[in-house]
Amino acid sequence: MIKIDDKYFAEYGGGTGYEKQRENPTFDKRLKELTFLGYKKGKLLDAGCAFGFFLAKAEKAGFQTFGVDISQFAINKARKNCEAKLFQLDISKEKLPFQSNFFDVVTMFDTLEHLENYSFSLKEVWRVLKKGGVLHIHTPVGERWTQDPTHINYFPAKILKLILEGNKFKILRIGEEGGRFQNLFGVLRLIIKRNTLFNFVPKNTGSFVSCYAKKV
């Protein structure tokens, strides 16, 4: 596995650099989607928190925040960007340093595809979530998946659904986002539903799979 250090984050996204994620508008969209699903406060863990940009947004929204990342470089950066309690560890093989039934929300953005033992990680996420708590996964598919040599797992929506259900999660929302139809479907949703939440596009046309799943 390629070392997740300053060089990796400098080259993130095909050389664009991870710092450009600081004001990523999808962070606000994800928080609005969590609110729509009934999760607007409580304890939130970002697993694979990188520089803490999403955690900073979640704090402003009212969540009590926590973050873990495999990269000490990322954790050091995150400490400057958010107020979350942060831990450096490999969630693919190390237990999360939290008691069971602790979190209301766990997020995993562009993380699951990197993990050597994703099954272990999902079992740990299930353990630390409260009953009824929600896991939000965002993972690349298609051409977007090929852009990062540290991607070792591929999760199209159908497969991710089966894996999560096999780990005692109930799917709340799942679909593909991004790609060439994103703007079109966003405009249609804005006209019909007055918002662009859960802006899913037709199968095999998106750049990411977005999934919300509840612990049951």
Buried (B, 14 or more C-beta within 10 A) or exposed (E): EEEBEBEBBEBBBEEEEBEEBEEBEBBBBBBBBBBBBEBBEBBBBBBBBBBBBBBBBBBEBEBBBBBBBBBEBBBEBBBEBBEBBBBBBBBBEBEBEBEEEBBBBBBBBBBBBBBEEBEBBBEBBBBBBBEEBBBBBBBBBBEBBEEBEEBEBBBBBEEBBEBBEEBEBEBBBBBBBBBEBBEEBBEEBEEEEEBBBBBBBEEEBBBBBBBBBBBE
